[in-house]
Amino acid sequence: MDKSQASGKLIHSGDRRHVRRILAVSSGGGHWVELMRLIPAFEGHHTTFVTVDKAYQADVRGFDFYIVHDVTRWNKIRWLYTIVQLLKIVLMVRPHVVISTGALPGYFAVRIGKMFGCRTIWVDSLANVDELSMSGARIGKCADLWLTQWPHLAKPDGPEYAGQVI
């Protein structure tokens, strides 16, 4: 199968699958590393990455890429600015799917995506071994697919365990 990459879209000749627009969002550090491990799952779809540090663009050359302000639960005033940035990105990209590995910018992206009818996926961080992350615990009922990377954190009403990305 011939592959070429153009503007963040992997195109496979002869592939008749419907190409989805995926918005992949994470904070920096380990959240970004885990999102990068999911890239093979995005193959064949138009993927746009959103994160908090311009330096990460080098990891996703050839893909659409946006920066938003990093926010935490401690700087609520800046939440509004990040939410507006994400809202603009969702309106421009018009994703079919929004996926996040955390933290707060990803939480907001999943909530905004859900408001616009996107399918949503939350993959809680591998670092949260004893309990779900604060964002992960709060986003669960909103996400269409809510995953933990630890089998002992899975529960019948969610999150589900489907393996680890690292």
Buried (B, 14 or more C-beta within 10 A) or exposed (E): EEEEEEEBBBEBEEBEEEBBBBBBBBBBBBBBBBBBBBBEBBEBBBBBBBBBEEEBBEBBEEBBBBBBBBBEEEEEEBBEEBBEBBBEBBEEBEBBBBBBBBBBBBBBBBBBBBEEEBBBBBBBBBBBEEEBBBBBBEBBEBBBBBBBBBEEBBEEEBBBBEEBBE
